[in-house]
């Protein structure tokens, strides 16, 4: 009887170990070929802040875990000089979305969970600390500052396309930008964040390259043409569709007045008397034209900024965003847009639209500053003849560049907007200052570096 008991016990142990090994091998098989920083776990990863509501009282956060975390939460408190602040933290239950990476054939067939929270009723101009997670699996405490509820000095960063070889060659750009402007209030990513819209390895590279910066700087992501892709490849017949990761990983405003195809790719942020209109330049352009009119005609913001991926004044050979030049630019002129930030052309071009008068050169009066830039390693050559032809549209080129990775820091204070472009070495490459009379809307531009 005792012998039978031990034999049975050993059999049970053997079967348990066999099942455990099978489960382990199956688990490992799903991760074959993945870097450790691509593999989801119970611990939160890909944490990112976005705007969703009034920036002075709200903030959205999104993160990812493996599929075992069904219920997650976020905690937030006013930051303190020691760890005691955490005792006053308020908890928010997260919205959780199950997501199958394997619906795109080039990804591993992994089920992950995306979690999101919108922090509400925050105090303006206040430094907060937050963390995300569940049970024993929490992120570190991370700090961000809410916007003021009135016009105040601010600074933000803008990147053109990251797109290619992101981890190897974009990492030092975003990190140098953080070193240059660590207290930036937000960051604009002007499209083509990745090269292959649905490929999770590239999104993993993008998040690893930025690391904790993504969780501190509030992001304003803009869709580019590389955020759209056919499921059957570039030469396929299926319609192009928005990156399957876009909506799960970015918690963005939904403009209900727009067609559903534009939701979370066209939206507006109003930050301390700065109106930022985010456009989707990949399609449905006519539907966005009325949106532009409505937003620009119904604001008394002191500064008006528009960002879209495709360049209104394309500086690269073979590129021409004619619709924007012929239809959107007149609206920017009419409603006094100050700054337009673009990407797509993998070169650098800063130019402006002067106010036509006999004394343009002397007065410096102008309408809108246009910038095209690139932050990633993919580079094109300038088409200087094409740029010169834009004079027919009233465009005057001020500073050009190529074969260089850039980031831009824009500071706004009192009646000035200070635009600075840096190379990835942290060297100042270009600088211009807009001075604006808010009562009349009259603006002058000073080119500090030519």
C-alpha positions as a LaTeX table, in Angstrom:
\begin{tabular}{lrrr}
\hline
Residue & $x$ (\AA) & $y$ (\AA) & $z$ (\AA) \\
\hline
Unk1 & 0.00 & 0.00 & 0.00 \\
Unk2 & 2.83 & 2.40 & 0.92 \\
Unk3 & 4.70 & 1.44 & $-2.26$ \\
Unk4 & 1.57 & 2.12 & $-4.34$ \\
Unk5 & 1.19 & 5.54 & $-2.65$ \\
Unk6 & 4.78 & 6.56 & $-3.50$ \\
Unk7 & 4.45 & 5.34 & $-7.09$ \\
Unk8 & 1.24 & 7.34 & $-7.49$ \\
Unk9 & 2.85 & 10.39 & $-5.95$ \\
Unk10 & 5.85 & 10.15 & $-8.27$ \\
Unk11 & 3.52 & 9.78 & $-11.25$ \\
Unk12 & 1.65 & 12.93 & $-10.26$ \\
Unk13 & 4.92 & 14.85 & $-9.86$ \\
Unk14 & 6.08 & 13.62 & $-13.29$ \\
Unk15 & 2.82 & 14.65 & $-14.96$ \\
Unk16 & 2.91 & 18.06 & $-13.26$ \\
Unk17 & 6.48 & 18.69 & $-14.44$ \\
Unk18 & 5.61 & 17.50 & $-17.94$ \\
Unk19 & 2.66 & 19.88 & $-18.15$ \\
Unk20 & 4.74 & 22.72 & $-16.75$ \\
Unk21 & 7.43 & 22.08 & $-19.35$ \\
Unk22 & 4.84 & 21.98 & $-22.13$ \\
Unk23 & 3.39 & 25.26 & $-20.93$ \\
Unk24 & 6.86 & 26.75 & $-20.59$ \\
Unk25 & 7.90 & 25.63 & $-24.07$ \\
Unk26 & 4.66 & 26.94 & $-25.52$ \\
Unk27 & 5.15 & 30.25 & $-23.72$ \\
Unk28 & 8.75 & 30.50 & $-24.91$ \\
Unk29 & 7.78 & 29.59 & $-28.46$ \\
Unk30 & 5.50 & 32.62 & $-28.69$ \\
Unk31 & 8.45 & 34.80 & $-27.71$ \\
Unk32 & 11.00 & 33.22 & $-30.06$ \\
Unk33 & 12.88 & 35.88 & $-31.95$ \\
Unk34 & 11.66 & 38.74 & $-29.72$ \\
Unk35 & 13.94 & 41.01 & $-27.72$ \\
Unk36 & 13.18 & 41.15 & $-24.02$ \\
Unk37 & 11.93 & 44.73 & $-24.45$ \\
Unk38 & 9.29 & 43.54 & $-26.94$ \\
Unk39 & 7.82 & 40.88 & $-24.66$ \\
Unk40 & 4.81 & 41.92 & $-22.55$ \\
Unk41 & 4.67 & 40.97 & $-18.88$ \\
Unk42 & 2.64 & 41.75 & $-15.78$ \\
Unk43 & 4.72 & 44.90 & $-15.37$ \\
Unk44 & 3.49 & 48.01 & $-17.23$ \\
Unk45 & 5.42 & 49.00 & $-20.31$ \\
Unk46 & 5.03 & 51.56 & $-23.15$ \\
Unk47 & 3.68 & 54.16 & $-20.72$ \\
Unk48 & 2.74 & 57.37 & $-22.50$ \\
Unk49 & 0.92 & 60.60 & $-21.62$ \\
Unk50 & $-1.44$ & 62.32 & $-24.06$ \\
Unk51 & $-3.89$ & 65.20 & $-23.95$ \\
Unk52 & $-7.58$ & 64.35 & $-23.69$ \\
Unk53 & $-9.54$ & 67.31 & $-22.31$ \\
Unk54 & $-8.44$ & 70.58 & $-20.73$ \\
Unk55 & $-4.63$ & 70.38 & $-20.27$ \\
Unk56 & $-4.88$ & 72.39 & $-17.04$ \\
Unk57 & $-7.17$ & 69.86 & $-15.33$ \\
Unk58 & $-6.86$ & 66.54 & $-17.20$ \\
Unk59 & $-4.28$ & 64.17 & $-18.61$ \\
Unk60 & $-4.54$ & 60.73 & $-20.23$ \\
Unk61 & $-2.13$ & 57.86 & $-19.68$ \\
Unk62 & $-1.92$ & 54.59 & $-21.61$ \\
Unk63 & 0.21 & 51.50 & $-20.99$ \\
Unk64 & 0.51 & 47.84 & $-21.90$ \\
Unk65 & 0.77 & 44.50 & $-20.04$ \\
Unk66 & 0.42 & 40.85 & $-20.89$ \\
Unk67 & $-3.07$ & 39.34 & $-21.06$ \\
Unk68 & $-3.01$ & 38.08 & $-17.47$ \\
Unk69 & $-3.69$ & 41.60 & $-16.13$ \\
Unk70 & $-7.45$ & 41.96 & $-16.49$ \\
Unk71 & $-7.92$ & 44.81 & $-14.02$ \\
Unk72 & $-5.44$ & 47.65 & $-13.79$ \\
Unk73 & $-5.42$ & 51.08 & $-12.21$ \\
Unk74 & $-3.55$ & 54.34 & $-12.05$ \\
Unk75 & $-2.78$ & 56.40 & $-8.96$ \\
Unk76 & $-2.04$ & 60.12 & $-8.83$ \\
Unk77 & $-1.15$ & 62.69 & $-6.19$ \\
Unk78 & 0.36 & 66.14 & $-5.95$ \\
Unk79 & 4.11 & 65.51 & $-5.87$ \\
Unk80 & 5.87 & 66.05 & $-2.55$ \\
Unk81 & 9.40 & 66.51 & $-1.26$ \\
Unk82 & 9.43 & 62.97 & 0.14 \\
Unk83 & 7.59 & 59.70 & $-0.38$ \\
Unk84 & 4.76 & 60.70 & 1.93 \\
Unk85 & 2.86 & 62.20 & $-1.01$ \\
Unk86 & 1.84 & 58.67 & $-2.07$ \\
Unk87 & $-0.38$ & 58.32 & 1.01 \\
Unk88 & $-2.71$ & 60.89 & $-0.54$ \\
Unk89 & $-2.89$ & 59.26 & $-3.94$ \\
Unk90 & $-6.24$ & 58.89 & $-5.68$ \\
Unk91 & $-6.89$ & 55.68 & $-7.61$ \\
Unk92 & $-8.54$ & 55.40 & $-11.02$ \\
Unk93 & $-9.78$ & 52.13 & $-12.49$ \\
Unk94 & $-8.37$ & 51.65 & $-15.97$ \\
Unk95 & $-10.25$ & 50.85 & $-19.15$ \\
Unk96 & $-8.73$ & 47.66 & $-20.54$ \\
Unk97 & $-8.68$ & 46.54 & $-24.16$ \\
Unk98 & $-7.55$ & 43.09 & $-25.22$ \\
Unk99 & $-5.44$ & 43.22 & $-28.37$ \\
Unk100 & $-4.13$ & 40.46 & $-30.63$ \\
Unk101 & $-0.81$ & 41.45 & $-32.20$ \\
Unk102 & $-1.07$ & 38.43 & $-34.47$ \\
Unk103 & $-3.81$ & 39.92 & $-36.63$ \\
Unk104 & $-0.87$ & 41.32 & $-38.60$ \\
Unk105 & 1.06 & 38.41 & $-40.07$ \\
Unk106 & 4.56 & 39.75 & $-39.34$ \\
Unk107 & 3.89 & 39.98 & $-35.59$ \\
Unk108 & 4.03 & 37.15 & $-33.10$ \\
Unk109 & 0.58 & 35.88 & $-32.16$ \\
Unk110 & 0.52 & 37.46 & $-28.72$ \\
Unk111 & $-2.50$ & 38.68 & $-26.81$ \\
Unk112 & $-1.70$ & 41.86 & $-24.87$ \\
Unk113 & $-3.84$ & 44.21 & $-22.84$ \\
Unk114 & $-3.78$ & 47.97 & $-23.25$ \\
Unk115 & $-4.93$ & 50.02 & $-20.26$ \\
Unk116 & $-5.87$ & 53.69 & $-20.14$ \\
Unk117 & $-6.98$ & 56.28 & $-17.61$ \\
Unk118 & $-7.96$ & 59.92 & $-17.92$ \\
Unk119 & $-6.98$ & 61.83 & $-14.79$ \\
Unk120 & $-9.62$ & 64.49 & $-14.09$ \\
Unk121 & $-10.21$ & 67.43 & $-11.73$ \\
Unk122 & $-6.51$ & 68.18 & $-11.44$ \\
Unk123 & $-5.24$ & 71.54 & $-10.24$ \\
Unk124 & $-3.75$ & 73.90 & $-12.85$ \\
Unk125 & $-0.02$ & 74.62 & $-12.90$ \\
Unk126 & 0.68 & 71.81 & $-10.44$ \\
Unk127 & 3.35 & 69.12 & $-10.39$ \\
Unk128 & 1.79 & 65.66 & $-10.07$ \\
Unk129 & 3.24 & 62.20 & $-9.57$ \\
Unk130 & 1.46 & 59.15 & $-10.94$ \\
Unk131 & 2.01 & 55.45 & $-11.37$ \\
Unk132 & 0.21 & 52.67 & $-13.22$ \\
Unk133 & $-0.16$ & 48.96 & $-12.56$ \\
Unk134 & $-1.98$ & 46.37 & $-10.49$ \\
Unk135 & $-1.48$ & 44.31 & $-7.36$ \\
Unk136 & 2.30 & 43.97 & $-6.92$ \\
Unk137 & 3.16 & 45.05 & $-10.46$ \\
Unk138 & 3.52 & 48.81 & $-10.54$ \\
Unk139 & 5.51 & 51.31 & $-12.53$ \\
Unk140 & 7.72 & 53.82 & $-10.77$ \\
Unk141 & 6.19 & 57.17 & $-9.72$ \\
Unk142 & 6.41 & 59.56 & $-12.68$ \\
Unk143 & 6.01 & 63.35 & $-12.63$ \\
Unk144 & 4.32 & 65.81 & $-14.98$ \\
Unk145 & 2.98 & 69.33 & $-14.61$ \\
Unk146 & $-0.49$ & 70.49 & $-15.59$ \\
Unk147 & $-0.95$ & 73.55 & $-17.78$ \\
Unk148 & $-1.76$ & 76.92 & $-16.32$ \\
Unk149 & $-5.34$ & 78.12 & $-16.80$ \\
Unk150 & $-4.19$ & 81.43 & $-18.25$ \\
Unk151 & $-1.52$ & 82.63 & $-20.68$ \\
Unk152 & 1.90 & 81.75 & $-19.30$ \\
Unk153 & 5.40 & 81.00 & $-20.60$ \\
Unk154 & 5.77 & 77.52 & $-22.02$ \\
Unk155 & 8.10 & 75.42 & $-24.12$ \\
Unk156 & 7.58 & 72.39 & $-26.32$ \\
Unk157 & 9.54 & 70.10 & $-28.63$ \\
Unk158 & 8.76 & 69.06 & $-32.20$ \\
Unk159 & 10.13 & 66.13 & $-34.21$ \\
Unk160 & 9.86 & 65.35 & $-37.90$ \\
Unk161 & 9.87 & 61.70 & $-39.01$ \\
Unk162 & 11.64 & 59.18 & $-36.76$ \\
Unk163 & 10.55 & 56.30 & $-39.01$ \\
Unk164 & 13.61 & 54.13 & $-39.78$ \\
Unk165 & 16.14 & 52.23 & $-37.67$ \\
Unk166 & 14.47 & 53.92 & $-34.73$ \\
Unk167 & 16.23 & 52.36 & $-31.78$ \\
Unk168 & 19.69 & 52.65 & $-33.29$ \\
Unk169 & 19.47 & 56.16 & $-34.67$ \\
Unk170 & 16.49 & 58.06 & $-33.23$ \\
Unk171 & 17.29 & 57.33 & $-29.58$ \\
Unk172 & 20.05 & 59.91 & $-29.37$ \\
Unk173 & 17.84 & 62.55 & $-30.99$ \\
Unk174 & 14.99 & 62.33 & $-28.48$ \\
Unk175 & 17.47 & 62.02 & $-25.61$ \\
Unk176 & 19.42 & 65.08 & $-26.74$ \\
Unk177 & 16.11 & 66.93 & $-27.04$ \\
Unk178 & 15.29 & 65.97 & $-23.46$ \\
Unk179 & 18.73 & 67.11 & $-22.35$ \\
Unk180 & 18.18 & 70.44 & $-24.14$ \\
Unk181 & 14.60 & 71.10 & $-22.97$ \\
Unk182 & 13.90 & 68.80 & $-19.99$ \\
Unk183 & 10.99 & 70.92 & $-18.77$ \\
Unk184 & 9.13 & 70.95 & $-22.08$ \\
Unk185 & 5.38 & 70.91 & $-21.52$ \\
Unk186 & 4.60 & 68.65 & $-24.48$ \\
Unk187 & 6.04 & 67.18 & $-27.67$ \\
Unk188 & 4.70 & 67.04 & $-31.23$ \\
Unk189 & 5.58 & 63.96 & $-33.27$ \\
Unk190 & 4.77 & 65.09 & $-36.81$ \\
Unk191 & 4.00 & 61.71 & $-38.38$ \\
Unk192 & 5.87 & 58.62 & $-39.59$ \\
Unk193 & 6.79 & 57.63 & $-36.08$ \\
Unk194 & 7.47 & 54.19 & $-37.57$ \\
Unk195 & 8.08 & 52.83 & $-41.07$ \\
Unk196 & 5.77 & 49.80 & $-41.13$ \\
Unk197 & 2.44 & 50.74 & $-39.58$ \\
Unk198 & 1.42 & 47.46 & $-37.93$ \\
Unk199 & 4.85 & 46.01 & $-37.15$ \\
Unk200 & 5.11 & 45.76 & $-33.40$ \\
Unk201 & 8.90 & 45.55 & $-33.37$ \\
Unk202 & 9.06 & 49.10 & $-34.71$ \\
Unk203 & 6.63 & 50.44 & $-32.11$ \\
Unk204 & 8.70 & 48.62 & $-29.48$ \\
Unk205 & 11.77 & 50.43 & $-30.81$ \\
Unk206 & 9.97 & 53.79 & $-30.68$ \\
Unk207 & 8.94 & 53.29 & $-27.06$ \\
Unk208 & 12.34 & 51.98 & $-25.99$ \\
Unk209 & 14.14 & 54.85 & $-27.73$ \\
Unk210 & 12.16 & 57.41 & $-25.73$ \\
Unk211 & 11.99 & 55.36 & $-22.53$ \\
Unk212 & 10.74 & 57.35 & $-19.54$ \\
Unk213 & 10.58 & 60.53 & $-21.66$ \\
Unk214 & 7.31 & 59.30 & $-23.21$ \\
Unk215 & 5.80 & 59.01 & $-19.74$ \\
Unk216 & 6.86 & 62.55 & $-18.69$ \\
Unk217 & 6.43 & 64.66 & $-21.83$ \\
Unk218 & 2.81 & 64.72 & $-22.92$ \\
Unk219 & 2.70 & 63.59 & $-26.55$ \\
Unk220 & 0.78 & 65.07 & $-29.48$ \\
Unk221 & 1.12 & 62.29 & $-32.09$ \\
Unk222 & 0.33 & 63.06 & $-35.74$ \\
Unk223 & $-0.42$ & 60.35 & $-38.30$ \\
Unk224 & 1.80 & 60.06 & $-41.35$ \\
Unk225 & 1.54 & 57.96 & $-44.47$ \\
Unk226 & 3.63 & 55.24 & $-42.82$ \\
Unk227 & 1.03 & 54.93 & $-40.08$ \\
Unk228 & $-1.18$ & 53.46 & $-42.82$ \\
Unk229 & $-0.52$ & 50.14 & $-44.51$ \\
Unk230 & $-2.23$ & 47.30 & $-46.35$ \\
Unk231 & $-2.54$ & 44.05 & $-44.46$ \\
Unk232 & $-1.29$ & 42.16 & $-47.53$ \\
Unk233 & 1.82 & 44.29 & $-48.07$ \\
Unk234 & 2.72 & 47.35 & $-50.10$ \\
Unk235 & 1.86 & 45.70 & $-53.41$ \\
Unk236 & $-1.37$ & 44.15 & $-52.12$ \\
Unk237 & $-4.99$ & 44.82 & $-52.99$ \\
Unk238 & $-6.49$ & 45.33 & $-49.54$ \\
Unk239 & $-7.25$ & 48.94 & $-48.50$ \\
Unk240 & $-4.67$ & 50.78 & $-46.43$ \\
Unk241 & $-5.64$ & 51.00 & $-42.78$ \\
Unk242 & $-4.47$ & 52.90 & $-39.75$ \\
Unk243 & $-1.81$ & 51.21 & $-37.63$ \\
Unk244 & $-3.51$ & 48.59 & $-35.49$ \\
Unk245 & $-1.55$ & 49.89 & $-32.49$ \\
Unk246 & $-2.50$ & 53.57 & $-32.94$ \\
Unk247 & $-5.83$ & 53.74 & $-31.14$ \\
Unk248 & $-5.01$ & 51.21 & $-28.38$ \\
Unk249 & $-1.71$ & 52.88 & $-27.43$ \\
Unk250 & $-2.68$ & 56.58 & $-27.68$ \\
Unk251 & $-5.68$ & 57.88 & $-25.74$ \\
Unk252 & $-6.63$ & 60.87 & $-27.90$ \\
Unk253 & $-9.63$ & 63.20 & $-28.23$ \\
Unk254 & $-12.50$ & 62.08 & $-30.46$ \\
Unk255 & $-13.96$ & 64.89 & $-32.58$ \\
Unk256 & $-17.58$ & 63.73 & $-32.88$ \\
Unk257 & $-18.34$ & 66.19 & $-35.70$ \\
Unk258 & $-15.84$ & 64.44 & $-37.96$ \\
Unk259 & $-16.21$ & 61.24 & $-39.97$ \\
Unk260 & $-15.29$ & 58.18 & $-37.91$ \\
Unk261 & $-12.34$ & 57.45 & $-40.18$ \\
Unk262 & $-10.69$ & 60.63 & $-38.87$ \\
Unk263 & $-11.33$ & 60.01 & $-35.17$ \\
Unk264 & $-8.17$ & 60.18 & $-33.04$ \\
Unk265 & $-6.14$ & 61.37 & $-36.03$ \\
Unk266 & $-7.66$ & 64.86 & $-36.26$ \\
Unk267 & $-8.03$ & 66.78 & $-33.01$ \\
Unk268 & $-7.31$ & 70.06 & $-31.26$ \\
Unk269 & $-5.37$ & 70.91 & $-28.12$ \\
Unk270 & $-5.78$ & 74.28 & $-26.40$ \\
Unk271 & $-2.80$ & 74.82 & $-24.14$ \\
Unk272 & $-2.46$ & 78.13 & $-22.25$ \\
Unk273 & $-3.84$ & 80.32 & $-25.05$ \\
Unk274 & $-2.06$ & 78.25 & $-27.70$ \\
Unk275 & $-4.36$ & 76.53 & $-30.21$ \\
Unk276 & $-2.80$ & 73.42 & $-31.78$ \\
Unk277 & $-4.73$ & 71.82 & $-34.64$ \\
Unk278 & $-3.64$ & 68.28 & $-35.57$ \\
Unk279 & $-4.55$ & 67.21 & $-39.12$ \\
Unk280 & $-4.50$ & 63.90 & $-40.98$ \\
Unk281 & $-2.85$ & 64.75 & $-44.31$ \\
Unk282 & $-3.09$ & 61.19 & $-45.65$ \\
Unk283 & $-6.70$ & 61.53 & $-46.89$ \\
Unk284 & $-10.23$ & 62.90 & $-46.46$ \\
Unk285 & $-8.76$ & 66.37 & $-46.89$ \\
Unk286 & $-12.04$ & 68.04 & $-47.87$ \\
Unk287 & $-13.71$ & 66.79 & $-44.68$ \\
Unk288 & $-10.98$ & 68.45 & $-42.64$ \\
Unk289 & $-11.24$ & 71.81 & $-44.42$ \\
Unk290 & $-14.50$ & 72.71 & $-42.68$ \\
Unk291 & $-12.98$ & 71.58 & $-39.39$ \\
Unk292 & $-10.05$ & 73.96 & $-39.93$ \\
Unk293 & $-12.42$ & 76.86 & $-40.66$ \\
Unk294 & $-14.52$ & 76.10 & $-37.59$ \\
Unk295 & $-11.57$ & 75.84 & $-35.21$ \\
Unk296 & $-9.71$ & 78.89 & $-36.50$ \\
Unk297 & $-12.76$ & 81.14 & $-36.73$ \\
Unk298 & $-13.98$ & 80.33 & $-33.22$ \\
Unk299 & $-10.89$ & 80.94 & $-31.14$ \\
Unk300 & $-9.31$ & 83.94 & $-29.52$ \\
Unk301 & $-6.08$ & 82.06 & $-28.74$ \\
Unk302 & $-3.00$ & 84.23 & $-28.74$ \\
Unk303 & $-1.05$ & 81.73 & $-30.86$ \\
Unk304 & $-2.33$ & 79.37 & $-33.56$ \\
Unk305 & $-0.29$ & 76.34 & $-34.60$ \\
Unk306 & $-1.16$ & 73.69 & $-37.19$ \\
Unk307 & 0.65 & 70.38 & $-37.58$ \\
Unk308 & 0.26 & 67.72 & $-40.26$ \\
Unk309 & 2.62 & 65.15 & $-41.68$ \\
Unk310 & 2.80 & 66.22 & $-45.31$ \\
Unk311 & 4.63 & 69.46 & $-45.97$ \\
Unk312 & 2.57 & 72.38 & $-47.29$ \\
Unk313 & 5.71 & 73.61 & $-49.10$ \\
Unk314 & 7.47 & 70.34 & $-49.94$ \\
Unk315 & 11.24 & 70.89 & $-50.16$ \\
Unk316 & 12.11 & 67.40 & $-51.48$ \\
Unk317 & 12.17 & 66.34 & $-55.09$ \\
Unk318 & 8.96 & 64.87 & $-56.49$ \\
Unk319 & 6.76 & 65.96 & $-53.59$ \\
Unk320 & 3.80 & 68.33 & $-53.95$ \\
Unk321 & 1.00 & 68.71 & $-51.40$ \\
Unk322 & $-1.02$ & 70.86 & $-53.79$ \\
Unk323 & $-4.33$ & 70.62 & $-51.91$ \\
Unk324 & $-2.80$ & 72.13 & $-48.80$ \\
Unk325 & $-1.13$ & 74.93 & $-50.75$ \\
Unk326 & $-4.25$ & 75.80 & $-52.70$ \\
Unk327 & $-6.97$ & 75.24 & $-50.08$ \\
Unk328 & $-5.50$ & 75.15 & $-46.57$ \\
Unk329 & $-2.87$ & 77.87 & $-46.92$ \\
Unk330 & $-5.47$ & 80.60 & $-47.76$ \\
Unk331 & $-7.29$ & 79.64 & $-44.54$ \\
Unk332 & $-4.05$ & 79.88 & $-42.57$ \\
Unk333 & $-3.53$ & 83.34 & $-44.11$ \\
Unk334 & $-7.08$ & 84.47 & $-43.40$ \\
Unk335 & $-7.25$ & 83.33 & $-39.79$ \\
Unk336 & $-3.73$ & 84.26 & $-38.77$ \\
Unk337 & $-2.03$ & 80.90 & $-38.22$ \\
Unk338 & 1.40 & 81.62 & $-36.77$ \\
Unk339 & 3.27 & 78.35 & $-37.23$ \\
Unk340 & 2.85 & 75.21 & $-39.38$ \\
Unk341 & 4.92 & 72.14 & $-38.46$ \\
Unk342 & 5.38 & 69.33 & $-41.02$ \\
Unk343 & 7.52 & 66.28 & $-41.80$ \\
Unk344 & 7.47 & 63.71 & $-44.62$ \\
Unk345 & 10.24 & 65.13 & $-46.82$ \\
Unk346 & 13.32 & 64.02 & $-44.82$ \\
Unk347 & 15.03 & 67.36 & $-45.26$ \\
Unk348 & 14.97 & 70.69 & $-43.44$ \\
Unk349 & 13.25 & 73.85 & $-44.68$ \\
Unk350 & 12.09 & 76.93 & $-42.80$ \\
Unk351 & 10.27 & 79.65 & $-44.70$ \\
Unk352 & 7.52 & 82.19 & $-44.27$ \\
Unk353 & 4.76 & 84.04 & $-46.04$ \\
Unk354 & 5.56 & 87.77 & $-46.00$ \\
Unk355 & 2.89 & 90.44 & $-45.92$ \\
Unk356 & 3.04 & 91.99 & $-49.37$ \\
Unk357 & 4.09 & 95.60 & $-49.07$ \\
Unk358 & 6.72 & 97.86 & $-50.60$ \\
Unk359 & 8.81 & 97.56 & $-47.42$ \\
Unk360 & 8.77 & 93.81 & $-46.72$ \\
Unk361 & 12.51 & 93.50 & $-46.20$ \\
Unk362 & 12.64 & 96.49 & $-43.92$ \\
Unk363 & 9.53 & 95.79 & $-41.84$ \\
Unk364 & 9.77 & 92.01 & $-41.45$ \\
Unk365 & 5.96 & 91.79 & $-41.39$ \\
Unk366 & 4.73 & 88.30 & $-42.20$ \\
Unk367 & 1.79 & 85.90 & $-41.98$ \\
Unk368 & 2.85 & 82.30 & $-41.25$ \\
Unk369 & 6.08 & 80.45 & $-40.50$ \\
Unk370 & 6.36 & 77.02 & $-42.20$ \\
Unk371 & 8.79 & 74.33 & $-41.08$ \\
Unk372 & 9.57 & 70.91 & $-42.52$ \\
Unk373 & 11.99 & 68.73 & $-40.55$ \\
Unk374 & 13.29 & 65.20 & $-39.99$ \\
Unk375 & 14.56 & 63.56 & $-36.80$ \\
Unk376 & 15.35 & 60.06 & $-38.08$ \\
Unk377 & 18.23 & 58.73 & $-40.19$ \\
Unk378 & 16.41 & 58.56 & $-43.54$ \\
Unk379 & 17.47 & 61.61 & $-45.56$ \\
Unk380 & 16.49 & 63.08 & $-48.94$ \\
Unk381 & 18.01 & 65.81 & $-51.09$ \\
Unk382 & 16.50 & 69.29 & $-51.41$ \\
Unk383 & 14.89 & 70.42 & $-54.64$ \\
Unk384 & 15.95 & 74.05 & $-54.68$ \\
Unk385 & 14.24 & 74.79 & $-57.99$ \\
Unk386 & 10.93 & 73.60 & $-56.57$ \\
Unk387 & 11.43 & 75.67 & $-53.43$ \\
Unk388 & 12.11 & 78.74 & $-55.57$ \\
Unk389 & 8.91 & 78.09 & $-57.53$ \\
Unk390 & 6.89 & 78.45 & $-54.32$ \\
Unk391 & 7.48 & 82.18 & $-54.56$ \\
Unk392 & 4.38 & 82.18 & $-56.76$ \\
Unk393 & 2.44 & 81.14 & $-53.65$ \\
Unk394 & 4.05 & 83.91 & $-51.61$ \\
Unk395 & 6.59 & 81.63 & $-49.92$ \\
Unk396 & 10.05 & 82.88 & $-48.98$ \\
Unk397 & 12.69 & 80.33 & $-47.96$ \\
Unk398 & 14.81 & 81.35 & $-44.96$ \\
Unk399 & 16.95 & 78.34 & $-43.99$ \\
Unk400 & 17.51 & 74.98 & $-45.67$ \\
Unk401 & 19.32 & 71.83 & $-44.61$ \\
Unk402 & 19.86 & 68.21 & $-45.63$ \\
Unk403 & 21.64 & 65.04 & $-44.49$ \\
Unk404 & 21.09 & 66.08 & $-40.86$ \\
Unk405 & 18.88 & 64.80 & $-38.04$ \\
Unk406 & 17.07 & 67.60 & $-36.19$ \\
Unk407 & 14.84 & 68.38 & $-33.26$ \\
Unk408 & 13.13 & 71.69 & $-32.57$ \\
Unk409 & 12.45 & 73.57 & $-29.34$ \\
Unk410 & 9.74 & 76.23 & $-29.41$ \\
Unk411 & 9.40 & 78.67 & $-26.51$ \\
Unk412 & 6.50 & 81.06 & $-26.02$ \\
Unk413 & 6.65 & 83.96 & $-23.59$ \\
Unk414 & 4.91 & 87.35 & $-23.51$ \\
Unk415 & 4.61 & 88.57 & $-27.12$ \\
Unk416 & 7.29 & 86.27 & $-28.58$ \\
Unk417 & 7.49 & 82.80 & $-30.08$ \\
Unk418 & 11.11 & 81.65 & $-30.23$ \\
Unk419 & 11.81 & 78.86 & $-32.69$ \\
Unk420 & 15.11 & 76.96 & $-32.41$ \\
Unk421 & 16.31 & 74.00 & $-34.48$ \\
Unk422 & 19.11 & 71.79 & $-33.16$ \\
Unk423 & 21.14 & 68.97 & $-34.69$ \\
Unk424 & 21.36 & 65.66 & $-32.90$ \\
Unk425 & 24.71 & 66.85 & $-31.50$ \\
Unk426 & 22.82 & 69.53 & $-29.58$ \\
Unk427 & 24.21 & 72.31 & $-31.80$ \\
Unk428 & 21.94 & 75.24 & $-32.62$ \\
Unk429 & 21.38 & 75.18 & $-36.39$ \\
Unk430 & 18.60 & 77.70 & $-36.95$ \\
Unk431 & 16.68 & 80.26 & $-34.92$ \\
Unk432 & 13.88 & 82.73 & $-35.57$ \\
Unk433 & 11.75 & 84.94 & $-33.33$ \\
Unk434 & 8.14 & 85.92 & $-34.03$ \\
Unk435 & 6.98 & 89.05 & $-32.24$ \\
Unk436 & 3.22 & 89.55 & $-32.23$ \\
Unk437 & 0.87 & 92.41 & $-31.39$ \\
Unk438 & $-2.07$ & 90.55 & $-29.91$ \\
Unk439 & $-4.59$ & 93.38 & $-30.32$ \\
Unk440 & $-4.03$ & 93.75 & $-34.07$ \\
Unk441 & $-2.53$ & 90.38 & $-34.97$ \\
Unk442 & 0.42 & 92.09 & $-36.66$ \\
Unk443 & 3.59 & 89.97 & $-36.62$ \\
Unk444 & 7.24 & 90.43 & $-37.44$ \\
Unk445 & 9.90 & 87.77 & $-37.83$ \\
Unk446 & 13.58 & 88.03 & $-37.01$ \\
Unk447 & 15.98 & 85.51 & $-38.52$ \\
Unk448 & 18.68 & 85.07 & $-35.89$ \\
Unk449 & 20.70 & 82.48 & $-37.86$ \\
Unk450 & 20.89 & 82.45 & $-41.65$ \\
\hline
\end{tabular}
